[in-house]
């Protein structure tokens, strides 16, 4: 018996994420010589779905007329709140009631979390949404993994992580040899399991191999709400403050204090764009004791006040 997958496409979805989810299924059919998978595409209007790159994709049906399927995946956009329409809510609640297995791709986990479908579970979604997701959905454990397949609801971080999730499903359902064959067809030479993190390591991203600097950055990333002084960071990793400052200047061309401020501002921007928390709450969550100081440094960094940033169309 073949598997029937439904993909619910919210306008503004990533074309890359969509292709990485569907193509492994098509190639599994090709490699096996059987129709192991068939899929249905659905959108709000039942006619087309618009990708983030502007392409329009023809779909099979709307959210109100979904066929019975084995698995249903929500592929969401950057604007998750706008995507969670009454029609989508009704469809997802109905599918859950009739026992359809569900999943969220890219920011699709956000949609499912809004409906309470991920309470008490681990979930993967694109790293850009991690901070705001944690703040908004404390009952769900967001993980750095490329995907999560050992929960009732499957989730993947989007992009090529969707390939890895689909290859995992193919392997579970039809054997590892078929999964490897599909990976070979995609020239995907390293199948990642769900223990693999999403982001390239700090050392690889900046092209360095200095463990002291990597440790310092990790400490800073884990203490954004209560920033740690340069002296304390240096002490924790076992070097002098002057040595740490030299490392930051040599490899990152920035002071440790300024780098930590950049991390906090980046987190604040994500929270402004992705949550409904007040500016004061965001300032506190990002380690700014004074709202005035927060607004001043934020404007200097991004060219807009936090209030104005929130009103911009992203």
PALO-122572 format. One record per residue (C-alpha): residue in three letters; z, y, x. Coordinates in steps of 0.02 Angstrom, whole numbers, always signed. Each point is the difference from the previous one (the first is absolute). Example, Ala and Ser with C-alpha at 12.3 -4.5 7.8 and 13.67 -1.06 7.14 Angstrom:
<sites>
<site><code>ALA</code><up>+390</up><north>-225</north><east>+615</east></site>
<site><code>SER</code><up>-33</up><north>+172</north><east>+69</east></site>
</sites>
This chain:
<sites>
<site><code>UNK</code><up>+0</up><north>+0</north><east>+0</east></site>
<site><code>UNK</code><up>-46</up><north>+172</north><east>+63</east></site>
<site><code>UNK</code><up>+112</up><north>+152</north><east>+6</east></site>
<site><code>UNK</code><up>-32</up><north>+157</north><east>-104</east></site>
<site><code>UNK</code><up>+60</up><north>+163</north><east>+77</east></site>
<site><code>UNK</code><up>+5</up><north>+168</north><east>-91</east></site>
<site><code>UNK</code><up>-1</up><north>+162</north><east>+100</east></site>
<site><code>UNK</code><up>+63</up><north>+155</north><east>-89</east></site>
<site><code>UNK</code><up>-80</up><north>+149</north><east>+88</east></site>
<site><code>UNK</code><up>+83</up><north>+170</north><east>-15</east></site>
<site><code>UNK</code><up>-113</up><north>+149</north><east>+33</east></site>
<site><code>UNK</code><up>+16</up><north>+57</north><east>+179</east></site>
<site><code>UNK</code><up>+26</up><north>-176</north><east>+67</east></site>
<site><code>UNK</code><up>-52</up><north>-43</north><east>+177</east></site>
<site><code>UNK</code><up>-172</up><north>-79</north><east>+12</east></site>
<site><code>UNK</code><up>+56</up><north>-85</north><east>+162</east></site>
<site><code>UNK</code><up>+151</up><north>-77</north><east>-85</east></site>
<site><code>UNK</code><up>-107</up><north>-62</north><east>-144</east></site>
<site><code>UNK</code><up>-129</up><north>-80</north><east>+113</east></site>
<site><code>UNK</code><up>+134</up><north>-82</north><east>+107</east></site>
<site><code>UNK</code><up>+75</up><north>-79</north><east>-156</east></site>
<site><code>UNK</code><up>-161</up><north>-61</north><east>-82</east></site>
<site><code>UNK</code><up>-109</up><north>-53</north><east>+146</east></site>
<site><code>UNK</code><up>+112</up><north>-143</north><east>+60</east></site>
<site><code>UNK</code><up>-11</up><north>-75</north><east>-174</east></site>
<site><code>UNK</code><up>-189</up><north>+13</north><east>-4</east></site>
<site><code>UNK</code><up>-13</up><north>-76</north><east>+173</east></site>
<site><code>UNK</code><up>+116</up><north>-142</north><east>-51</east></site>
<site><code>UNK</code><up>-125</up><north>-43</north><east>-137</east></site>
<site><code>UNK</code><up>-143</up><north>+8</north><east>+125</east></site>
<site><code>UNK</code><up>+87</up><north>-103</north><east>+133</east></site>
<site><code>UNK</code><up>+56</up><north>-135</north><east>-122</east></site>
<site><code>UNK</code><up>-160</up><north>-7</north><east>-101</east></site>
<site><code>UNK</code><up>+106</up><north>+11</north><east>-158</east></site>
<site><code>UNK</code><up>+60</up><north>+138</north><east>-117</east></site>
<site><code>UNK</code><up>+179</up><north>-6</north><east>+57</east></site>
<site><code>UNK</code><up>+26</up><north>+180</north><east>-52</east></site>
<site><code>UNK</code><up>-72</up><north>+113</north><east>-132</east></site>
<site><code>UNK</code><up>+60</up><north>+176</north><east>-31</east></site>
<site><code>UNK</code><up>+1</up><north>+135</north><east>-132</east></site>
<site><code>UNK</code><up>+7</up><north>+186</north><east>+37</east></site>
<site><code>UNK</code><up>+87</up><north>+118</north><east>-121</east></site>
<site><code>UNK</code><up>+25</up><north>+189</north><east>-10</east></site>
<site><code>UNK</code><up>+73</up><north>+127</north><east>-120</east></site>
<site><code>UNK</code><up>-166</up><north>+38</north><east>-86</east></site>
<site><code>UNK</code><up>-72</up><north>-175</north><east>+14</east></site>
<site><code>UNK</code><up>-163</up><north>+62</north><east>+76</east></site>
<site><code>UNK</code><up>+27</up><north>+63</north><east>+177</east></site>
<site><code>UNK</code><up>+137</up><north>+28</north><east>+128</east></site>
<site><code>UNK</code><up>-15</up><north>+140</north><east>+128</east></site>
<site><code>UNK</code><up>+46</up><north>-39</north><east>+180</east></site>
<site><code>UNK</code><up>+87</up><north>+123</north><east>+114</east></site>
<site><code>UNK</code><up>-164</up><north>+23</north><east>+94</east></site>
<site><code>UNK</code><up>-86</up><north>+54</north><east>-160</east></site>
<site><code>UNK</code><up>-97</up><north>-160</north><east>-34</east></site>
<site><code>UNK</code><up>-1</up><north>-62</north><east>-179</east></site>
<site><code>UNK</code><up>+23</up><north>-185</north><east>-29</east></site>
<site><code>UNK</code><up>-57</up><north>-85</north><east>-160</east></site>
<site><code>UNK</code><up>+138</up><north>-104</north><east>-82</east></site>
<site><code>UNK</code><up>+5</up><north>-137</north><east>-131</east></site>
<site><code>UNK</code><up>+130</up><north>+61</north><east>-122</east></site>
<site><code>UNK</code><up>+140</up><north>+122</north><east>-37</east></site>
<site><code>UNK</code><up>+188</up><north>-27</north><east>+13</east></site>
<site><code>UNK</code><up>+17</up><north>-39</north><east>-186</east></site>
<site><code>UNK</code><up>-120</up><north>-148</north><east>+5</east></site>
<site><code>UNK</code><up>+47</up><north>-99</north><east>+153</east></site>
<site><code>UNK</code><up>-51</up><north>-183</north><east>-1</east></site>
<site><code>UNK</code><up>+129</up><north>-135</north><east>+33</east></site>
<site><code>UNK</code><up>+10</up><north>-23</north><east>+188</east></site>
<site><code>UNK</code><up>+97</up><north>-92</north><east>+133</east></site>
<site><code>UNK</code><up>+46</up><north>+153</north><east>+102</east></site>
<site><code>UNK</code><up>-6</up><north>+186</north><east>-33</east></site>
<site><code>UNK</code><up>+0</up><north>+132</north><east>+137</east></site>
<site><code>UNK</code><up>+27</up><north>+187</north><east>-19</east></site>
<site><code>UNK</code><up>-95</up><north>+105</north><east>+127</east></site>
<site><code>UNK</code><up>+70</up><north>+176</north><east>-6</east></site>
<site><code>UNK</code><up>-41</up><north>+169</north><east>+74</east></site>
<site><code>UNK</code><up>+98</up><north>+135</north><east>+90</east></site>
<site><code>UNK</code><up>+44</up><north>+79</north><east>-168</east></site>
<site><code>UNK</code><up>+99</up><north>-144</north><east>-71</east></site>
<site><code>UNK</code><up>+85</up><north>+104</north><east>-135</east></site>
<site><code>UNK</code><up>-164</up><north>+53</north><east>-77</east></site>
<site><code>UNK</code><up>-62</up><north>-178</north><east>+6</east></site>
<site><code>UNK</code><up>+143</up><north>-72</north><east>-102</east></site>
<site><code>UNK</code><up>-76</up><north>+38</north><east>-170</east></site>
<site><code>UNK</code><up>+62</up><north>-65</north><east>-169</east></site>
<site><code>UNK</code><up>-147</up><north>-121</north><east>-6</east></site>
<site><code>UNK</code><up>+44</up><north>-71</north><east>+171</east></site>
<site><code>UNK</code><up>+185</up><north>-16</north><east>-44</east></site>
<site><code>UNK</code><up>-41</up><north>-93</north><east>-159</east></site>
<site><code>UNK</code><up>-120</up><north>-118</north><east>+88</east></site>
<site><code>UNK</code><up>+120</up><north>-41</north><east>+141</east></site>
<site><code>UNK</code><up>+146</up><north>-31</north><east>-117</east></site>
<site><code>UNK</code><up>-108</up><north>-113</north><east>-108</east></site>
<site><code>UNK</code><up>-62</up><north>-99</north><east>+151</east></site>
<site><code>UNK</code><up>+177</up><north>-21</north><east>+64</east></site>
<site><code>UNK</code><up>+57</up><north>-62</north><east>-171</east></site>
<site><code>UNK</code><up>-134</up><north>-134</north><east>-2</east></site>
<site><code>UNK</code><up>+45</up><north>-58</north><east>+174</east></site>
<site><code>UNK</code><up>-147</up><north>+64</north><east>+103</east></site>
<site><code>UNK</code><up>+36</up><north>+0</north><east>+186</east></site>
<site><code>UNK</code><up>-8</up><north>+178</north><east>+65</east></site>
<site><code>UNK</code><up>-25</up><north>+95</north><east>+162</east></site>
<site><code>UNK</code><up>-16</up><north>+176</north><east>+67</east></site>
<site><code>UNK</code><up>-121</up><north>+54</north><east>+136</east></site>
<site><code>UNK</code><up>+14</up><north>+157</north><east>+108</east></site>
<site><code>UNK</code><up>+111</up><north>+111</north><east>-111</east></site>
<site><code>UNK</code><up>-13</up><north>-121</north><east>-145</east></site>
<site><code>UNK</code><up>+180</up><north>-51</north><east>+36</east></site>
<site><code>UNK</code><up>+52</up><north>+175</north><east>-55</east></site>
<site><code>UNK</code><up>-76</up><north>-28</north><east>-173</east></site>
<site><code>UNK</code><up>+88</up><north>-166</north><east>-21</east></site>
<site><code>UNK</code><up>+165</up><north>+71</north><east>+63</east></site>
<site><code>UNK</code><up>-11</up><north>+142</north><east>-128</east></site>
<site><code>UNK</code><up>+0</up><north>-133</north><east>-136</east></site>
<site><code>UNK</code><up>+147</up><north>-91</north><east>+78</east></site>
<site><code>UNK</code><up>-104</up><north>-152</north><east>+47</east></site>
<site><code>UNK</code><up>+59</up><north>+3</north><east>+182</east></site>
<site><code>UNK</code><up>+188</up><north>+19</north><east>-28</east></site>
<site><code>UNK</code><up>+96</up><north>-109</north><east>+121</east></site>
<site><code>UNK</code><up>-156</up><north>-47</north><east>+97</east></site>
<site><code>UNK</code><up>-78</up><north>+37</north><east>+169</east></site>
<site><code>UNK</code><up>-163</up><north>+97</north><east>-6</east></site>
<site><code>UNK</code><up>-138</up><north>+58</north><east>+117</east></site>
<site><code>UNK</code><up>-101</up><north>+157</north><east>-22</east></site>
<site><code>UNK</code><up>-90</up><north>+120</north><east>+114</east></site>
<site><code>UNK</code><up>+119</up><north>+69</north><east>+133</east></site>
<site><code>UNK</code><up>-38</up><north>+179</north><east>-51</east></site>
<site><code>UNK</code><up>+98</up><north>-28</north><east>-162</east></site>
<site><code>UNK</code><up>+151</up><north>-90</north><east>+74</east></site>
<site><code>UNK</code><up>+124</up><north>+144</north><east>+7</east></site>
<site><code>UNK</code><up>-36</up><north>+64</north><east>-175</east></site>
<site><code>UNK</code><up>-2</up><north>-177</north><east>-70</east></site>
<site><code>UNK</code><up>+174</up><north>-34</north><east>+70</east></site>
<site><code>UNK</code><up>+67</up><north>+159</north><east>-76</east></site>
<site><code>UNK</code><up>-81</up><north>-31</north><east>-169</east></site>
<site><code>UNK</code><up>+30</up><north>-187</north><east>-20</east></site>
<site><code>UNK</code><up>+164</up><north>-48</north><east>+84</east></site>
<site><code>UNK</code><up>+2</up><north>-167</north><east>-93</east></site>
<site><code>UNK</code><up>-155</up><north>-59</north><east>+95</east></site>
<site><code>UNK</code><up>+2</up><north>-37</north><east>+186</east></site>
<site><code>UNK</code><up>-155</up><north>+74</north><east>+80</east></site>
<site><code>UNK</code><up>-50</up><north>-95</north><east>+157</east></site>
<site><code>UNK</code><up>-112</up><north>+41</north><east>+147</east></site>
<site><code>UNK</code><up>-98</up><north>-162</north><east>-19</east></site>
<site><code>UNK</code><up>-187</up><north>+1</north><east>-36</east></site>
<site><code>UNK</code><up>+31</up><north>-99</north><east>-158</east></site>
<site><code>UNK</code><up>+135</up><north>-93</north><east>-98</east></site>
<site><code>UNK</code><up>-49</up><north>-166</north><east>-80</east></site>
<site><code>UNK</code><up>+169</up><north>-85</north><east>-20</east></site>
<site><code>UNK</code><up>+54</up><north>+101</north><east>-151</east></site>
<site><code>UNK</code><up>-44</up><north>-19</north><east>-183</east></site>
<site><code>UNK</code><up>-109</up><north>+156</north><east>+16</east></site>
<site><code>UNK</code><up>-120</up><north>+5</north><east>+149</east></site>
<site><code>UNK</code><up>-26</up><north>+163</north><east>+93</east></site>
<site><code>UNK</code><up>-109</up><north>+56</north><east>+146</east></site>
<site><code>UNK</code><up>-12</up><north>+161</north><east>+99</east></site>
<site><code>UNK</code><up>-184</up><north>+29</north><east>-34</east></site>
<site><code>UNK</code><up>-148</up><north>+9</north><east>+118</east></site>
<site><code>UNK</code><up>-20</up><north>-156</north><east>+106</east></site>
<site><code>UNK</code><up>+173</up><north>-61</north><east>-54</east></site>
<site><code>UNK</code><up>-86</up><north>-51</north><east>-162</east></site>
<site><code>UNK</code><up>-110</up><north>-118</north><east>+101</east></site>
<site><code>UNK</code><up>+153</up><north>-84</north><east>+71</east></site>
<site><code>UNK</code><up>+81</up><north>-19</north><east>-170</east></site>
<site><code>UNK</code><up>-157</up><north>-77</north><east>-75</east></site>
<site><code>UNK</code><up>-22</up><north>-116</north><east>+150</east></site>
<site><code>UNK</code><up>+181</up><north>-54</north><east>-24</east></site>
<site><code>UNK</code><up>-34</up><north>-40</north><east>-183</east></site>
<site><code>UNK</code><up>-161</up><north>-93</north><east>+43</east></site>
<site><code>UNK</code><up>+94</up><north>-102</north><east>+129</east></site>
<site><code>UNK</code><up>+140</up><north>-43</north><east>-122</east></site>
<site><code>UNK</code><up>-118</up><north>-47</north><east>-141</east></site>
<site><code>UNK</code><up>-147</up><north>-82</north><east>+91</east></site>
<site><code>UNK</code><up>+57</up><north>-35</north><east>+177</east></site>
<site><code>UNK</code><up>+10</up><north>+88</north><east>+168</east></site>
<site><code>UNK</code><up>-172</up><north>-58</north><east>+56</east></site>
<site><code>UNK</code><up>-83</up><north>+98</north><east>-140</east></site>
<site><code>UNK</code><up>+107</up><north>+154</north><east>+38</east></site>
<site><code>UNK</code><up>-52</up><north>-9</north><east>+183</east></site>
<site><code>UNK</code><up>-183</up><north>-21</north><east>-50</east></site>
<site><code>UNK</code><up>+10</up><north>+156</north><east>-108</east></site>
<site><code>UNK</code><up>+84</up><north>+97</north><east>+140</east></site>
<site><code>UNK</code><up>-140</up><north>-53</north><east>+118</east></site>
<site><code>UNK</code><up>-130</up><north>+61</north><east>-125</east></site>
<site><code>UNK</code><up>+87</up><north>+170</north><east>-1</east></site>
<site><code>UNK</code><up>+14</up><north>+2</north><east>+190</east></site>
<site><code>UNK</code><up>+186</up><north>+13</north><east>-32</east></site>
<site><code>UNK</code><up>+61</up><north>-88</north><east>+155</east></site>
<site><code>UNK</code><up>+187</up><north>+12</north><east>-27</east></site>
<site><code>UNK</code><up>+75</up><north>-50</north><east>-168</east></site>
<site><code>UNK</code><up>+165</up><north>+93</north><east>-19</east></site>
<site><code>UNK</code><up>+147</up><north>-77</north><east>-92</east></site>
<site><code>UNK</code><up>+123</up><north>+101</north><east>-100</east></site>
<site><code>UNK</code><up>+120</up><north>+21</north><east>+146</east></site>
<site><code>UNK</code><up>-122</up><north>+118</north><east>+88</east></site>
<site><code>UNK</code><up>+40</up><north>+186</north><east>-12</east></site>
<site><code>UNK</code><up>-126</up><north>+126</north><east>-64</east></site>
<site><code>UNK</code><up>+0</up><north>+132</north><east>+132</east></site>
<site><code>UNK</code><up>-54</up><north>-20</north><east>+180</east></site>
<site><code>UNK</code><up>+150</up><north>+8</north><east>+113</east></site>
<site><code>UNK</code><up>+55</up><north>+169</north><east>+65</east></site>
<site><code>UNK</code><up>-47</up><north>-51</north><east>+177</east></site>
<site><code>UNK</code><up>-177</up><north>-46</north><east>-51</east></site>
<site><code>UNK</code><up>-25</up><north>+154</north><east>-108</east></site>
<site><code>UNK</code><up>+37</up><north>+122</north><east>+140</east></site>
<site><code>UNK</code><up>-69</up><north>-109</north><east>+138</east></site>
<site><code>UNK</code><up>+162</up><north>-21</north><east>+96</east></site>
<site><code>UNK</code><up>+112</up><north>-141</north><east>+54</east></site>
<site><code>UNK</code><up>+164</up><north>+90</north><east>+30</east></site>
<site><code>UNK</code><up>+143</up><north>-92</north><east>-87</east></site>
<site><code>UNK</code><up>+122</up><north>+146</north><east>+15</east></site>
<site><code>UNK</code><up>-116</up><north>+116</north><east>-96</east></site>
<site><code>UNK</code><up>-37</up><north>-132</north><east>-132</east></site>
<site><code>UNK</code><up>+187</up><north>-30</north><east>-25</east></site>
<site><code>UNK</code><up>+34</up><north>+185</north><east>-13</east></site>
<site><code>UNK</code><up>-132</up><north>+23</north><east>-134</east></site>
<site><code>UNK</code><up>+67</up><north>-149</north><east>-98</east></site>
<site><code>UNK</code><up>+175</up><north>+77</north><east>+1</east></site>
<site><code>UNK</code><up>-71</up><north>+165</north><east>-62</east></site>
<site><code>UNK</code><up>-100</up><north>-84</north><east>-138</east></site>
<site><code>UNK</code><up>+155</up><north>-90</north><east>-61</east></site>
<site><code>UNK</code><up>+109</up><north>+156</north><east>-7</east></site>
<site><code>UNK</code><up>-108</up><north>+129</north><east>-90</east></site>
<site><code>UNK</code><up>+133</up><north>+38</north><east>-130</east></site>
<site><code>UNK</code><up>+130</up><north>+35</north><east>+134</east></site>
<site><code>UNK</code><up>-98</up><north>+49</north><east>+157</east></site>
<site><code>UNK</code><up>+70</up><north>-62</north><east>+165</east></site>
<site><code>UNK</code><up>+11</up><north>+122</north><east>+144</east></site>
<site><code>UNK</code><up>-107</up><north>-25</north><east>+155</east></site>
<site><code>UNK</code><up>+155</up><north>-32</north><east>+104</east></site>
<site><code>UNK</code><up>+62</up><north>-138</north><east>-115</east></site>
<site><code>UNK</code><up>-172</up><north>-81</north><east>-8</east></site>
<site><code>UNK</code><up>-9</up><north>+1</north><east>+190</east></site>
<site><code>UNK</code><up>+174</up><north>-76</north><east>+13</east></site>
<site><code>UNK</code><up>-44</up><north>-138</north><east>-125</east></site>
<site><code>UNK</code><up>-151</up><north>-55</north><east>+102</east></site>
<site><code>UNK</code><up>+90</up><north>+15</north><east>+166</east></site>
<site><code>UNK</code><up>-85</up><north>+147</north><east>+85</east></site>
<site><code>UNK</code><up>+42</up><north>+183</north><east>+30</east></site>
<site><code>UNK</code><up>-50</up><north>+140</north><east>-119</east></site>
<site><code>UNK</code><up>-111</up><north>+73</north><east>+136</east></site>
<site><code>UNK</code><up>-89</up><north>-166</north><east>+25</east></site>
<site><code>UNK</code><up>-33</up><north>-14</north><east>-187</east></site>
<site><code>UNK</code><up>-69</up><north>+176</north><east>-8</east></site>
<site><code>UNK</code><up>-116</up><north>-39</north><east>+146</east></site>
<site><code>UNK</code><up>-64</up><north>-156</north><east>-89</east></site>
<site><code>UNK</code><up>-42</up><north>+97</north><east>-158</east></site>
<site><code>UNK</code><up>-87</up><north>+137</north><east>+97</east></site>
<site><code>UNK</code><up>-98</up><north>-124</north><east>+105</east></site>
<site><code>UNK</code><up>-61</up><north>-114</north><east>-139</east></site>
<site><code>UNK</code><up>+6</up><north>+106</north><east>-158</east></site>
<site><code>UNK</code><up>-9</up><north>+178</north><east>+66</east></site>
<site><code>UNK</code><up>+146</up><north>+49</north><east>-112</east></site>
<site><code>UNK</code><up>+189</up><north>+14</north><east>+13</east></site>
<site><code>UNK</code><up>+110</up><north>-136</north><east>-78</east></site>
<site><code>UNK</code><up>+76</up><north>+126</north><east>-120</east></site>
<site><code>UNK</code><up>-170</up><north>+61</north><east>-58</east></site>
<site><code>UNK</code><up>-65</up><north>-177</north><east>-19</east></site>
<site><code>UNK</code><up>+147</up><north>-45</north><east>-111</east></site>
<site><code>UNK</code><up>-32</up><north>+155</north><east>-105</east></site>
<site><code>UNK</code><up>-181</up><north>-54</north><east>-20</east></site>
<site><code>UNK</code><up>+57</up><north>-170</north><east>-63</east></site>
<site><code>UNK</code><up>+115</up><north>+81</north><east>-127</east></site>
<site><code>UNK</code><up>-134</up><north>+120</north><east>-60</east></site>
<site><code>UNK</code><up>-125</up><north>-143</north><east>-19</east></site>
<site><code>UNK</code><up>+124</up><north>-94</north><east>-108</east></site>
<site><code>UNK</code><up>+35</up><north>+157</north><east>-102</east></site>
<site><code>UNK</code><up>-185</up><north>+25</north><east>-33</east></site>
<site><code>UNK</code><up>-20</up><north>-179</north><east>-61</east></site>
<site><code>UNK</code><up>+148</up><north>+20</north><east>-117</east></site>
<site><code>UNK</code><up>-64</up><north>+166</north><east>-68</east></site>
<site><code>UNK</code><up>-169</up><north>-76</north><east>-42</east></site>
<site><code>UNK</code><up>+60</up><north>-169</north><east>-62</east></site>
<site><code>UNK</code><up>+167</up><north>+26</north><east>-88</east></site>
<site><code>UNK</code><up>+77</up><north>+115</north><east>-129</east></site>
<site><code>UNK</code><up>+157</up><north>+34</north><east>+101</east></site>
<site><code>UNK</code><up>+50</up><north>+182</north><east>+13</east></site>
<site><code>UNK</code><up>-38</up><north>+99</north><east>+156</east></site>
<site><code>UNK</code><up>+187</up><north>+9</north><east>+36</east></site>
<site><code>UNK</code><up>+18</up><north>-190</north><east>-14</east></site>
<site><code>UNK</code><up>-148</up><north>-25</north><east>+116</east></site>
<site><code>UNK</code><up>+70</up><north>+123</north><east>+127</east></site>
<site><code>UNK</code><up>+165</up><north>-96</north><east>+4</east></site>
<site><code>UNK</code><up>-88</up><north>-169</north><east>+11</east></site>
<site><code>UNK</code><up>-97</up><north>+62</north><east>+151</east></site>
<site><code>UNK</code><up>+149</up><north>+70</north><east>+92</east></site>
<site><code>UNK</code><up>-19</up><north>+186</north><east>-37</east></site>
<site><code>UNK</code><up>+169</up><north>+76</north><east>-40</east></site>
<site><code>UNK</code><up>-72</up><north>+167</north><east>-52</east></site>
<site><code>UNK</code><up>-135</up><north>+15</north><east>-133</east></site>
<site><code>UNK</code><up>-54</up><north>+164</north><east>+76</east></site>
<site><code>UNK</code><up>-24</up><north>-77</north><east>+172</east></site>
<site><code>UNK</code><up>-92</up><north>-146</north><east>-77</east></site>
<site><code>UNK</code><up>-123</up><north>+113</north><east>-91</east></site>
<site><code>UNK</code><up>-27</up><north>+105</north><east>+156</east></site>
<site><code>UNK</code><up>-40</up><north>-145</north><east>+119</east></site>
<site><code>UNK</code><up>-103</up><north>-89</north><east>-134</east></site>
<site><code>UNK</code><up>-109</up><north>+152</north><east>-27</east></site>
<site><code>UNK</code><up>-21</up><north>+23</north><east>+187</east></site>
<site><code>UNK</code><up>-57</up><north>-181</north><east>+16</east></site>
<site><code>UNK</code><up>-111</up><north>-20</north><east>-154</east></site>
<site><code>UNK</code><up>-50</up><north>+178</north><east>-44</east></site>
<site><code>UNK</code><up>+80</up><north>-8</north><east>-172</east></site>
<site><code>UNK</code><up>+175</up><north>+2</north><east>-71</east></site>
<site><code>UNK</code><up>+69</up><north>-162</north><east>-70</east></site>
<site><code>UNK</code><up>-20</up><north>+69</north><east>-177</east></site>
<site><code>UNK</code><up>-181</up><north>+47</north><east>+30</east></site>
<site><code>UNK</code><up>-36</up><north>-166</north><east>+86</east></site>
<site><code>UNK</code><up>+54</up><north>-93</north><east>-156</east></site>
<site><code>UNK</code><up>-121</up><north>+97</north><east>-110</east></site>
<site><code>UNK</code><up>-150</up><north>-35</north><east>+111</east></site>
<site><code>UNK</code><up>-127</up><north>-129</north><east>-54</east></site>
<site><code>UNK</code><up>-3</up><north>-136</north><east>+131</east></site>
</sites>
